[in-house]
Amino acid sequence: MSHPKSLHFGTDSMVNTTLYSGSQPLYKLSPKGVAGTSLELTAIATSALVARINRNAFLPDTVVFPESGGSELKLRKWMKEYKVDGAPAHLIDTAQGPCILKMHVQHRLVLYRQEDQEDPESFMAHWHRGADDRLSLMLYPGTEYLYPQIIAAFILAEQKMRMVEKRSVLARSSAGTNPWMQTSL
């Protein structure tokens, strides 16, 4: 298996950071719009918008990949909820066909082609946390033209996972300090 390209995040933020390959900045992730309702991924070398995630209050959330035709896609149709062996995952439509993004014990999140789900080492991408505790997205050869879609999918899934983890921590901490939560009815 070929060595993956590492894109590391300048900060631990999933909404406002720069993604680097080594010391070279490649992508900028920044919030836009009222209260950061849109998240834009731009290629630093060209300043071109490569992905936009729109969070809408009353309409469905959408994603746009200008280099892939630029049409706005409903997020739930592009990144469909899916199950792998009963565990939650996402099925994502890409130019390489359907891909599965799922949680992973070692890598936190992994992406692979749906047709490769029987091969546990056929990753297209996965998270990696280095010795310096920086989060990196490991992208395998053959996925270069999918980078905007892969980055967007990982960011969306990571944001969702962090919200769930935060709610869980808050629930545990409030249960431990609130006497009303410790009594049974």
N, C-alpha and C positions, 0 to 999 in steps of 0.2 A: 504494500500500500504506500502511495506517495505521501510525502509530508504535507500537512495542511499549512495554509497561510494564517497567521495570527493577526487579528484585528483587536487591539486592546483599547479599552475605554479610558479616556483621560481622567474621568471621575466615575464614581459608582452610580451616577445618575442615568436614568433611562429616558430623560427628557431634555437635558441640556449638557452636551458633552461633545468631545471630538474623538473620533476613532482613528487610531494610528496603526501603521504597519512598521514595526521597529520605531524609529524616531520620526518617520514621515507621516504627517497628518493626511488622511485620505478622505474622511467624511466628517461633516459637521451635523450634529443632531440638535435642533433648536425648536422651542415652542413658538408658535405664531398665533395670531388672532386674539380675540377677547378671552382673557384668563387662560391662555395657552390651549385653546380648544383644538388647534391643529399642531401636528408635530411634523417638521420638515427635515428630510435627510438630503443634504447637498454634497456633491462631489467637490472637494476643495480645489482640485487642479483646474476645473472648468467653471466652478460656481454654478453648475447645472443642478436643478432640482431633480433628484432621482426617485424620491418617494415622498408622499404626503399622507399622513393618517389624520382623518377628520373625525373628531368626537362631537356628535350632535346631541343636543338635549331632546329634541322631539322627533327627529328623523333618524333613520339607521346610520350607524357609524360607517365611514367609507375609507377606502384606500385608493391612491392613484400612483401609478408608475409611468411617468411621462415617456420614458424610453421604450416602453412596451405598448405604445399606442395611446397612452394618456387618458383612457376612459376611466371614469370613476366606478369603482366596484364596491358593492355592499360588503362590508367586512365579514359578515356571517356567511356570505356566499363564497368569498375567496378563501377564508380560513374557517372551514366547517368543523363543527364539533364531531368527534369520531371516537371510537373505542378500539383499543388494542389489548386483547386478552382481558377485557373487562375494565381496563384502566382508561381514564380520560386522555384524549390526545386531540390533535387537529389534523385535518386533511386539507392540504393546500394545493391549489392548481398552479402549476408552473409550466414553463416551456419544455421542461424535461418530463412532463407528465405529473400525475398526482404524487405528492410527497407527504410523509407523516412527520409531524413534530410532536414529540412526547417527552414526558419527564423520564429521567434516567438516574439511577442510583449514583453512579460515578460522576457523570458529567452535568447533572441537573436537567439539561434539555439536550435532545439530539434530533437531528433531521435526517431522514433517509427516504429514498424512493419507495413508494408503496410496494413495488415489485420486489424490493430487496428486504422486506421485513423479516424474512427467515434468516438473514445473515446479520448477526449482531454487530459486525465490524464494518458494515458498508455505509458508514456515516457520510453525509454530504457536509454536515456542520455540527458542531457541539460547543457548549460553554466550557471554559477552562478558567480556573482561578489560580493565578501564579503564586510563587513564593512571596511576592510583594503584595499579595492580596488583591491585585487588580484583575478585573473581569476581562476575559478575552473571548472572542468568538473565533473558533477554529474553522476555517473554510477549506474544504478539500479541492484538489484540482478537478477541473471540469465544471465547476460551479461559478466561474468568474462572472458570466453574464447574468447570473441570478443573485448577485450580491445584494442589490437593493431589496428584493423580495425576501431573501433570507434574513437580512438585518431587521427589516420591518416585522417579520414573523417572530423572531426571537425577542425583539423589544416588546411587542404586544403580549406575548406569553409571559415574559419575565415581569412585566408590570402587573399582570393578573396574579401571578404567583406571589409577588411581594404584597399585594393588597390582601390576599387570603392569609398570608403569614402574619401580617400586621394585625388583622382582625383577630386571629387566633391568640397572639400575644396579649392584645388588649383584653380579650375575653378572660384569659387565664389570670391576668394581673388584677382585673376588677373583681373576679370571683374570689381571689385570695384576700382582698381588702374590704369587700362589701359584705357585712353580716347578713344582709337579706339574700345574697346569692348562696350562702352556706347552709341555709335551712331548707328543709323539704316542706312542701305544702301538703 
